[in-house]
């Protein structure tokens, strides 16, 4: 996952946590609009989420934010 996508994903996680609390879950689709405007980024996020880390479809935003911030 490139640096810009990492920063964006962390910001999305932080926003979700701020509005819905630390128990909020999300999928990698939360990092993108409902349009196919960034297919490369979407595939990077999908590979990181599914192939690299074998995460469930929905995960806690806190967990994802912390993983991305660590550089996992």
PDB file with one MODEL, atoms N, CA, C and O in Angstrom:
MODEL        1
ATOM      1  N   UNK A   1       0.853  -1.160   0.000  1.00  0.00           N
ATOM      2  CA  UNK A   1       0.000   0.000   0.000  1.00  0.00           C
ATOM      3  C   UNK A   1       0.907   1.234   0.000  1.00  0.00           C
ATOM      4  O   UNK A   1       1.812   1.344   0.828  1.00  0.00           O
ATOM      5  N   UNK A   2       0.665   2.151  -0.921  1.00  0.00           N
ATOM      6  CA  UNK A   2       1.529   3.331  -1.022  1.00  0.00           C
ATOM      7  C   UNK A   2       1.278   4.308   0.132  1.00  0.00           C
ATOM      8  O   UNK A   2       0.277   4.207   0.842  1.00  0.00           O
ATOM      9  N   UNK A   3       2.210   5.257   0.304  1.00  0.00           N
ATOM     10  CA  UNK A   3       2.172   6.184   1.442  1.00  0.00           C
ATOM     11  C   UNK A   3       0.910   7.035   1.459  1.00  0.00           C
ATOM     12  O   UNK A   3       0.329   7.255   2.521  1.00  0.00           O
ATOM     13  N   UNK A   4       0.479   7.516   0.302  1.00  0.00           N
ATOM     14  CA  UNK A   4      -0.725   8.354   0.246  1.00  0.00           C
ATOM     15  C   UNK A   4      -1.961   7.564   0.678  1.00  0.00           C
ATOM     16  O   UNK A   4      -2.807   8.081   1.407  1.00  0.00           O
ATOM     17  N   UNK A   5      -2.063   6.322   0.230  1.00  0.00           N
ATOM     18  CA  UNK A   5      -3.197   5.486   0.610  1.00  0.00           C
ATOM     19  C   UNK A   5      -3.142   5.168   2.101  1.00  0.00           C
ATOM     20  O   UNK A   5      -4.176   5.154   2.768  1.00  0.00           O
ATOM     21  N   UNK A   6      -1.957   4.916   2.625  1.00  0.00           N
ATOM     22  CA  UNK A   6      -1.811   4.667   4.062  1.00  0.00           C
ATOM     23  C   UNK A   6      -2.310   5.863   4.872  1.00  0.00           C
ATOM     24  O   UNK A   6      -3.066   5.698   5.829  1.00  0.00           O
ATOM     25  N   UNK A   7      -1.887   7.055   4.489  1.00  0.00           N
ATOM     26  CA  UNK A   7      -2.308   8.263   5.203  1.00  0.00           C
ATOM     27  C   UNK A   7      -3.823   8.440   5.124  1.00  0.00           C
ATOM     28  O   UNK A   7      -4.470   8.769   6.119  1.00  0.00           O
ATOM     29  N   UNK A   8      -4.377   8.221   3.948  1.00  0.00           N
ATOM     30  CA  UNK A   8      -5.824   8.354   3.761  1.00  0.00           C
ATOM     31  C   UNK A   8      -6.563   7.317   4.612  1.00  0.00           C
ATOM     32  O   UNK A   8      -7.560   7.645   5.255  1.00  0.00           O
ATOM     33  N   UNK A   9      -6.088   6.082   4.620  1.00  0.00           N
ATOM     34  CA  UNK A   9      -6.742   5.016   5.376  1.00  0.00           C
ATOM     35  C   UNK A   9      -6.722   5.329   6.874  1.00  0.00           C
ATOM     36  O   UNK A   9      -7.714   5.104   7.566  1.00  0.00           O
ATOM     37  N   UNK A  10      -5.609   5.840   7.371  1.00  0.00           N
ATOM     38  CA  UNK A  10      -5.522   6.213   8.784  1.00  0.00           C
ATOM     39  C   UNK A  10      -6.510   7.337   9.086  1.00  0.00           C
ATOM     40  O   UNK A  10      -7.176   7.313  10.121  1.00  0.00           O
ATOM     41  N   UNK A  11      -6.608   8.314   8.198  1.00  0.00           N
ATOM     42  CA  UNK A  11      -7.558   9.420   8.393  1.00  0.00           C
ATOM     43  C   UNK A  11      -8.992   8.910   8.407  1.00  0.00           C
ATOM     44  O   UNK A  11      -9.798   9.357   9.224  1.00  0.00           O
ATOM     45  N   UNK A  12      -9.321   7.982   7.515  1.00  0.00           N
ATOM     46  CA  UNK A  12     -10.672   7.409   7.480  1.00  0.00           C
ATOM     47  C   UNK A  12     -10.952   6.659   8.781  1.00  0.00           C
ATOM     48  O   UNK A  12     -12.027   6.806   9.363  1.00  0.00           O
ATOM     49  N   UNK A  13     -10.002   5.865   9.233  1.00  0.00           N
ATOM     50  CA  UNK A  13     -10.170   5.134  10.496  1.00  0.00           C
ATOM     51  C   UNK A  13     -10.387   6.108  11.649  1.00  0.00           C
ATOM     52  O   UNK A  13     -11.290   5.921  12.464  1.00  0.00           O
ATOM     53  N   UNK A  14      -9.560   7.143  11.715  1.00  0.00           N
ATOM     54  CA  UNK A  14      -9.697   8.131  12.789  1.00  0.00           C
ATOM     55  C   UNK A  14     -11.062   8.811  12.760  1.00  0.00           C
ATOM     56  O   UNK A  14     -11.667   9.032  13.809  1.00  0.00           O
ATOM     57  N   UNK A  15     -11.546   9.141  11.574  1.00  0.00           N
ATOM     58  CA  UNK A  15     -12.853   9.781  11.444  1.00  0.00           C
ATOM     59  C   UNK A  15     -13.969   8.851  11.899  1.00  0.00           C
ATOM     60  O   UNK A  15     -14.881   9.276  12.608  1.00  0.00           O
ATOM     61  N   UNK A  16     -13.904   7.588  11.496  1.00  0.00           N
ATOM     62  CA  UNK A  16     -14.924   6.613  11.902  1.00  0.00           C
ATOM     63  C   UNK A  16     -14.923   6.425  13.412  1.00  0.00           C
ATOM     64  O   UNK A  16     -15.981   6.371  14.039  1.00  0.00           O
ATOM     65  N   UNK A  17     -13.724   6.325  13.998  1.00  0.00           N
ATOM     66  CA  UNK A  17     -13.591   6.149  15.442  1.00  0.00           C
ATOM     67  C   UNK A  17     -14.146   7.370  16.169  1.00  0.00           C
ATOM     68  O   UNK A  17     -14.839   7.235  17.177  1.00  0.00           O
ATOM     69  N   UNK A  18     -13.840   8.555  15.659  1.00  0.00           N
ATOM     70  CA  UNK A  18     -14.298   9.799  16.295  1.00  0.00           C
ATOM     71  C   UNK A  18     -15.816   9.919  16.283  1.00  0.00           C
ATOM     72  O   UNK A  18     -16.406  10.428  17.236  1.00  0.00           O
ATOM     73  N   UNK A  19     -16.453   9.454  15.209  1.00  0.00           N
ATOM     74  CA  UNK A  19     -17.906   9.615  15.105  1.00  0.00           C
ATOM     75  C   UNK A  19     -18.697   8.450  15.696  1.00  0.00           C
ATOM     76  O   UNK A  19     -19.807   8.644  16.191  1.00  0.00           O
ATOM     77  N   UNK A  20     -18.129   7.233  15.649  1.00  0.00           N
ATOM     78  CA  UNK A  20     -18.908   6.059  16.060  1.00  0.00           C
ATOM     79  C   UNK A  20     -18.305   5.291  17.237  1.00  0.00           C
ATOM     80  O   UNK A  20     -18.894   4.316  17.705  1.00  0.00           O
ATOM     81  N   UNK A  21     -17.141   5.721  17.717  1.00  0.00           N
ATOM     82  CA  UNK A  21     -16.531   5.061  18.867  1.00  0.00           C
ATOM     83  C   UNK A  21     -15.507   4.015  18.477  1.00  0.00           C
ATOM     84  O   UNK A  21     -15.384   3.636  17.312  1.00  0.00           O
ATOM     85  N   UNK A  22     -14.774   3.559  19.485  1.00  0.00           N
ATOM     86  CA  UNK A  22     -13.661   2.643  19.252  1.00  0.00           C
ATOM     87  C   UNK A  22     -14.088   1.249  18.822  1.00  0.00           C
ATOM     88  O   UNK A  22     -13.257   0.472  18.351  1.00  0.00           O
ATOM     89  N   UNK A  23     -15.350   0.916  18.972  1.00  0.00           N
ATOM     90  CA  UNK A  23     -15.825  -0.400  18.571  1.00  0.00           C
ATOM     91  C   UNK A  23     -16.260  -0.490  17.121  1.00  0.00           C
ATOM     92  O   UNK A  23     -16.689  -1.554  16.673  1.00  0.00           O
ATOM     93  N   UNK A  24     -16.159   0.608  16.372  1.00  0.00           N
ATOM     94  CA  UNK A  24     -16.640   0.622  14.998  1.00  0.00           C
ATOM     95  C   UNK A  24     -15.777  -0.267  14.096  1.00  0.00           C
ATOM     96  O   UNK A  24     -14.551  -0.301  14.201  1.00  0.00           O
ATOM     97  N   UNK A  25     -16.462  -0.975  13.217  1.00  0.00           N
ATOM     98  CA  UNK A  25     -15.783  -1.803  12.241  1.00  0.00           C
ATOM     99  C   UNK A  25     -15.861  -1.178  10.862  1.00  0.00           C
ATOM    100  O   UNK A  25     -16.694  -0.310  10.603  1.00  0.00           O
ATOM    101  N   UNK A  26     -14.985  -1.631   9.985  1.00  0.00           N
ATOM    102  CA  UNK A  26     -15.011  -1.171   8.597  1.00  0.00           C
ATOM    103  C   UNK A  26     -14.366  -2.202   7.703  1.00  0.00           C
ATOM    104  O   UNK A  26     -13.705  -3.127   8.175  1.00  0.00           O
ATOM    105  N   UNK A  27     -14.564  -2.036   6.409  1.00  0.00           N
ATOM    106  CA  UNK A  27     -13.884  -2.859   5.422  1.00  0.00           C
ATOM    107  C   UNK A  27     -12.982  -1.937   4.612  1.00  0.00           C
ATOM    108  O   UNK A  27     -13.047  -0.715   4.751  1.00  0.00           O
ATOM    109  N   UNK A  28     -12.147  -2.518   3.774  1.00  0.00           N
ATOM    110  CA  UNK A  28     -11.237  -1.681   2.990  1.00  0.00           C
ATOM    111  C   UNK A  28     -11.995  -0.802   2.002  1.00  0.00           C
ATOM    112  O   UNK A  28     -11.442   0.176   1.500  1.00  0.00           O
ATOM    113  N   UNK A  29     -13.243  -1.132   1.718  1.00  0.00           N
ATOM    114  CA  UNK A  29     -14.045  -0.294   0.831  1.00  0.00           C
ATOM    115  C   UNK A  29     -14.300   1.084   1.439  1.00  0.00           C
ATOM    116  O   UNK A  29     -14.587   2.034   0.710  1.00  0.00           O
ATOM    117  N   UNK A  30     -14.201   1.206   2.751  1.00  0.00           N
ATOM    118  CA  UNK A  30     -14.419   2.495   3.420  1.00  0.00           C
ATOM    119  C   UNK A  30     -13.400   3.540   2.993  1.00  0.00           C
ATOM    120  O   UNK A  30     -13.633   4.737   3.161  1.00  0.00           O
ATOM    121  N   UNK A  31     -12.288   3.107   2.449  1.00  0.00           N
ATOM    122  CA  UNK A  31     -11.224   4.027   2.041  1.00  0.00           C
ATOM    123  C   UNK A  31     -11.479   4.647   0.666  1.00  0.00           C
ATOM    124  O   UNK A  31     -10.691   5.473   0.204  1.00  0.00           O
ATOM    125  N   UNK A  32     -12.573   4.254   0.010  1.00  0.00           N
ATOM    126  CA  UNK A  32     -12.838   4.674  -1.362  1.00  0.00           C
ATOM    127  C   UNK A  32     -14.280   5.144  -1.518  1.00  0.00           C
ATOM    128  O   UNK A  32     -15.164   4.752  -0.757  1.00  0.00           O
ATOM    129  N   UNK A  33     -14.497   5.990  -2.518  1.00  0.00           N
ATOM    130  CA  UNK A  33     -15.849   6.413  -2.874  1.00  0.00           C
ATOM    131  C   UNK A  33     -16.563   5.224  -3.519  1.00  0.00           C
ATOM    132  O   UNK A  33     -15.931   4.224  -3.857  1.00  0.00           O
ATOM    133  N   UNK A  34     -17.849   5.335  -3.681  1.00  0.00           N
ATOM    134  CA  UNK A  34     -18.617   4.258  -4.294  1.00  0.00           C
ATOM    135  C   UNK A  34     -18.517   4.264  -5.813  1.00  0.00           C
ATOM    136  O   UNK A  34     -19.406   3.771  -6.507  1.00  0.00           O
ATOM    137  N   UNK A  35     -17.441   4.819  -6.313  1.00  0.00           N
ATOM    138  CA  UNK A  35     -17.182   4.821  -7.746  1.00  0.00           C
ATOM    139  C   UNK A  35     -15.792   4.262  -7.977  1.00  0.00           C
ATOM    140  O   UNK A  35     -14.931   4.354  -7.102  1.00  0.00           O
ATOM    141  N   UNK A  36     -15.571   3.698  -9.116  1.00  0.00           N
ATOM    142  CA  UNK A  36     -14.277   3.094  -9.428  1.00  0.00           C
ATOM    143  C   UNK A  36     -13.321   4.154  -9.967  1.00  0.00           C
ATOM    144  O   UNK A  36     -12.926   4.119 -11.132  1.00  0.00           O
ATOM    145  N   UNK A  37     -12.954   5.106  -9.091  1.00  0.00           N
ATOM    146  CA  UNK A  37     -12.083   6.201  -9.512  1.00  0.00           C
ATOM    147  C   UNK A  37     -10.607   5.909  -9.273  1.00  0.00           C
ATOM    148  O   UNK A  37      -9.748   6.599  -9.822  1.00  0.00           O
ATOM    149  N   UNK A  38     -10.296   4.895  -8.463  1.00  0.00           N
ATOM    150  CA  UNK A  38      -8.904   4.568  -8.142  1.00  0.00           C
ATOM    151  C   UNK A  38      -8.724   3.043  -8.101  1.00  0.00           C
ATOM    152  O   UNK A  38      -8.520   2.476  -7.028  1.00  0.00           O
ATOM    153  N   UNK A  39      -8.799   2.383  -9.254  1.00  0.00           N
ATOM    154  CA  UNK A  39      -8.708   0.928  -9.254  1.00  0.00           C
ATOM    155  C   UNK A  39      -7.365   0.406  -8.751  1.00  0.00           C
ATOM    156  O   UNK A  39      -7.314  -0.663  -8.143  1.00  0.00           O
ATOM    157  N   UNK A  40      -6.287   1.133  -8.990  1.00  0.00           N
ATOM    158  CA  UNK A  40      -4.965   0.693  -8.518  1.00  0.00           C
ATOM    159  C   UNK A  40      -4.929   0.733  -6.990  1.00  0.00           C
ATOM    160  O   UNK A  40      -4.487  -0.219  -6.346  1.00  0.00           O
ATOM    161  N   UNK A  41      -5.395   1.837  -6.423  1.00  0.00           N
ATOM    162  CA  UNK A  41      -5.432   1.950  -4.966  1.00  0.00           C
ATOM    163  C   UNK A  41      -6.341   0.919  -4.333  1.00  0.00           C
ATOM    164  O   UNK A  41      -6.009   0.335  -3.301  1.00  0.00           O
ATOM    165  N   UNK A  42      -7.497   0.695  -4.957  1.00  0.00           N
ATOM    166  CA  UNK A  42      -8.428  -0.310  -4.454  1.00  0.00           C
ATOM    167  C   UNK A  42      -7.771  -1.688  -4.434  1.00  0.00           C
ATOM    168  O   UNK A  42      -7.917  -2.428  -3.461  1.00  0.00           O
ATOM    169  N   UNK A  43      -7.063  -2.032  -5.479  1.00  0.00           N
ATOM    170  CA  UNK A  43      -6.391  -3.328  -5.528  1.00  0.00           C
ATOM    171  C   UNK A  43      -5.257  -3.416  -4.506  1.00  0.00           C
ATOM    172  O   UNK A  43      -5.029  -4.477  -3.926  1.00  0.00           O
ATOM    173  N   UNK A  44      -4.540  -2.301  -4.281  1.00  0.00           N
ATOM    174  CA  UNK A  44      -3.496  -2.290  -3.249  1.00  0.00           C
ATOM    175  C   UNK A  44      -4.107  -2.554  -1.879  1.00  0.00           C
ATOM    176  O   UNK A  44      -3.599  -3.370  -1.110  1.00  0.00           O
ATOM    177  N   UNK A  45      -5.194  -1.865  -1.581  1.00  0.00           N
ATOM    178  CA  UNK A  45      -5.863  -2.049  -0.292  1.00  0.00           C
ATOM    179  C   UNK A  45      -6.415  -3.468  -0.157  1.00  0.00           C
ATOM    180  O   UNK A  45      -6.289  -4.090   0.898  1.00  0.00           O
ATOM    181  N   UNK A  46      -7.021  -3.973  -1.219  1.00  0.00           N
ATOM    182  CA  UNK A  46      -7.574  -5.328  -1.189  1.00  0.00           C
ATOM    183  C   UNK A  46      -6.472  -6.353  -0.968  1.00  0.00           C
ATOM    184  O   UNK A  46      -6.640  -7.276  -0.171  1.00  0.00           O
ATOM    185  N   UNK A  47      -5.364  -6.209  -1.651  1.00  0.00           N
ATOM    186  CA  UNK A  47      -4.253  -7.156  -1.476  1.00  0.00           C
ATOM    187  C   UNK A  47      -3.705  -7.087  -0.053  1.00  0.00           C
ATOM    188  O   UNK A  47      -3.457  -8.121   0.567  1.00  0.00           O
ATOM    189  N   UNK A  48      -3.514  -5.875   0.468  1.00  0.00           N
ATOM    190  CA  UNK A  48      -3.019  -5.711   1.833  1.00  0.00           C
ATOM    191  C   UNK A  48      -3.978  -6.368   2.811  1.00  0.00           C
ATOM    192  O   UNK A  48      -3.544  -7.080   3.717  1.00  0.00           O
ATOM    193  N   UNK A  49      -5.271  -6.141   2.641  1.00  0.00           N
ATOM    194  CA  UNK A  49      -6.303  -6.611   3.562  1.00  0.00           C
ATOM    195  C   UNK A  49      -6.518  -8.120   3.466  1.00  0.00           C
ATOM    196  O   UNK A  49      -6.530  -8.826   4.475  1.00  0.00           O
ATOM    197  N   UNK A  50      -6.688  -8.602   2.232  1.00  0.00           N
ATOM    198  CA  UNK A  50      -7.103  -9.990   2.021  1.00  0.00           C
ATOM    199  C   UNK A  50      -5.917 -10.939   1.882  1.00  0.00           C
ATOM    200  O   UNK A  50      -5.823 -11.936   2.599  1.00  0.00           O
ATOM    201  N   UNK A  51      -5.034 -10.630   0.976  1.00  0.00           N
ATOM    202  CA  UNK A  51      -3.951 -11.558   0.656  1.00  0.00           C
ATOM    203  C   UNK A  51      -2.824 -11.515   1.693  1.00  0.00           C
ATOM    204  O   UNK A  51      -2.360 -12.558   2.154  1.00  0.00           O
ATOM    205  N   UNK A  52      -2.390 -10.312   2.055  1.00  0.00           N
ATOM    206  CA  UNK A  52      -1.252 -10.185   2.970  1.00  0.00           C
ATOM    207  C   UNK A  52      -1.636 -10.523   4.407  1.00  0.00           C
ATOM    208  O   UNK A  52      -0.932 -11.277   5.078  1.00  0.00           O
ATOM    209  N   UNK A  53      -2.752  -9.968   4.881  1.00  0.00           N
ATOM    210  CA  UNK A  53      -3.091 -10.119   6.297  1.00  0.00           C
ATOM    211  C   UNK A  53      -4.253 -11.064   6.576  1.00  0.00           C
ATOM    212  O   UNK A  53      -4.535 -11.374   7.733  1.00  0.00           O
ATOM    213  N   UNK A  54      -4.938 -11.530   5.513  1.00  0.00           N
ATOM    214  CA  UNK A  54      -6.038 -12.492   5.666  1.00  0.00           C
ATOM    215  C   UNK A  54      -7.064 -12.025   6.706  1.00  0.00           C
ATOM    216  O   UNK A  54      -7.491 -12.790   7.570  1.00  0.00           O
ATOM    217  N   UNK A  55      -7.440 -10.758   6.598  1.00  0.00           N
ATOM    218  CA  UNK A  55      -8.402 -10.177   7.520  1.00  0.00           C
ATOM    219  C   UNK A  55      -9.824 -10.519   7.105  1.00  0.00           C
ATOM    220  O   UNK A  55     -10.096 -10.792   5.936  1.00  0.00           O
ATOM    221  N   UNK A  56     -10.733 -10.500   8.084  1.00  0.00           N
ATOM    222  CA  UNK A  56     -12.150 -10.685   7.795  1.00  0.00           C
ATOM    223  C   UNK A  56     -12.660  -9.484   7.014  1.00  0.00           C
ATOM    224  O   UNK A  56     -11.985  -8.458   6.930  1.00  0.00           O
ATOM    225  N   UNK A  57     -13.848  -9.613   6.445  1.00  0.00           N
ATOM    226  CA  UNK A  57     -14.402  -8.514   5.652  1.00  0.00           C
ATOM    227  C   UNK A  57     -14.522  -7.237   6.478  1.00  0.00           C
ATOM    228  O   UNK A  57     -14.161  -6.157   6.010  1.00  0.00           O
ATOM    229  N   UNK A  58     -15.031  -7.357   7.712  1.00  0.00           N
ATOM    230  CA  UNK A  58     -15.114  -6.213   8.611  1.00  0.00           C
ATOM    231  C   UNK A  58     -14.153  -6.431   9.768  1.00  0.00           C
ATOM    232  O   UNK A  58     -14.113  -7.503  10.371  1.00  0.00           O
ATOM    233  N   UNK A  59     -13.378  -5.393  10.067  1.00  0.00           N
ATOM    234  CA  UNK A  59     -12.445  -5.406  11.190  1.00  0.00           C
ATOM    235  C   UNK A  59     -12.609  -4.109  11.971  1.00  0.00           C
ATOM    236  O   UNK A  59     -13.141  -3.131  11.445  1.00  0.00           O
ATOM    237  N   UNK A  60     -12.166  -4.094  13.192  1.00  0.00           N
ATOM    238  CA  UNK A  60     -12.233  -2.881  14.010  1.00  0.00           C
ATOM    239  C   UNK A  60     -11.318  -1.815  13.407  1.00  0.00           C
ATOM    240  O   UNK A  60     -10.181  -2.100  13.033  1.00  0.00           O
ATOM    241  N   UNK A  61     -11.821  -0.601  13.319  1.00  0.00           N
ATOM    242  CA  UNK A  61     -11.055   0.511  12.750  1.00  0.00           C
ATOM    243  C   UNK A  61      -9.783   0.768  13.550  1.00  0.00           C
ATOM    244  O   UNK A  61      -8.749   1.120  12.982  1.00  0.00           O
ATOM    245  N   UNK A  62      -9.857   0.592  14.865  1.00  0.00           N
ATOM    246  CA  UNK A  62      -8.680   0.795  15.713  1.00  0.00           C
ATOM    247  C   UNK A  62      -7.577  -0.187  15.315  1.00  0.00           C
ATOM    248  O   UNK A  62      -6.411   0.194  15.215  1.00  0.00           O
ATOM    249  N   UNK A  63      -7.938  -1.428  15.092  1.00  0.00           N
ATOM    250  CA  UNK A  63      -6.970  -2.459  14.710  1.00  0.00           C
ATOM    251  C   UNK A  63      -6.319  -2.120  13.369  1.00  0.00           C
ATOM    252  O   UNK A  63      -5.099  -2.199  13.223  1.00  0.00           O
ATOM    253  N   UNK A  64      -7.137  -1.746  12.402  1.00  0.00           N
ATOM    254  CA  UNK A  64      -6.623  -1.425  11.067  1.00  0.00           C
ATOM    255  C   UNK A  64      -5.719  -0.206  11.123  1.00  0.00           C
ATOM    256  O   UNK A  64      -4.628  -0.210  10.552  1.00  0.00           O
ATOM    257  N   UNK A  65      -6.172   0.845  11.812  1.00  0.00           N
ATOM    258  CA  UNK A  65      -5.364   2.063  11.949  1.00  0.00           C
ATOM    259  C   UNK A  65      -3.997   1.752  12.548  1.00  0.00           C
ATOM    260  O   UNK A  65      -2.973   2.226  12.056  1.00  0.00           O
ATOM    261  N   UNK A  66      -3.988   0.961  13.602  1.00  0.00           N
ATOM    262  CA  UNK A  66      -2.734   0.637  14.278  1.00  0.00           C
ATOM    263  C   UNK A  66      -1.821  -0.222  13.395  1.00  0.00           C
ATOM    264  O   UNK A  66      -0.605  -0.032  13.392  1.00  0.00           O
ATOM    265  N   UNK A  67      -2.402  -1.157  12.653  1.00  0.00           N
ATOM    266  CA  UNK A  67      -1.608  -1.992  11.740  1.00  0.00           C
ATOM    267  C   UNK A  67      -0.958  -1.135  10.668  1.00  0.00           C
ATOM    268  O   UNK A  67       0.229  -1.292  10.381  1.00  0.00           O
ATOM    269  N   UNK A  68      -1.721  -0.234  10.076  1.00  0.00           N
ATOM    270  CA  UNK A  68      -1.203   0.615   9.014  1.00  0.00           C
ATOM    271  C   UNK A  68      -0.136   1.559   9.566  1.00  0.00           C
ATOM    272  O   UNK A  68       0.902   1.758   8.934  1.00  0.00           O
ATOM    273  N   UNK A  69      -0.381   2.135  10.732  1.00  0.00           N
ATOM    274  CA  UNK A  69       0.571   3.056  11.336  1.00  0.00           C
ATOM    275  C   UNK A  69       1.901   2.367  11.652  1.00  0.00           C
ATOM    276  O   UNK A  69       2.961   2.983  11.546  1.00  0.00           O
ATOM    277  N   UNK A  70       1.845   1.092  12.040  1.00  0.00           N
ATOM    278  CA  UNK A  70       3.070   0.322  12.319  1.00  0.00           C
ATOM    279  C   UNK A  70       3.818  -0.056  11.032  1.00  0.00           C
ATOM    280  O   UNK A  70       5.000  -0.397  11.064  1.00  0.00           O
ATOM    281  N   UNK A  71       3.118   0.009   9.925  1.00  0.00           N
ATOM    282  CA  UNK A  71       3.733  -0.387   8.660  1.00  0.00           C
ATOM    283  C   UNK A  71       3.559  -1.851   8.331  1.00  0.00           C
ATOM    284  O   UNK A  71       4.270  -2.396   7.487  1.00  0.00           O
ATOM    285  N   UNK A  72       2.599  -2.496   9.006  1.00  0.00           N
ATOM    286  CA  UNK A  72       2.315  -3.916   8.727  1.00  0.00           C
ATOM    287  C   UNK A  72       1.851  -4.093   7.313  1.00  0.00           C
ATOM    288  O   UNK A  72       1.565  -5.215   6.893  1.00  0.00           O
TER     289      UNK A  72
ENDMDL
END
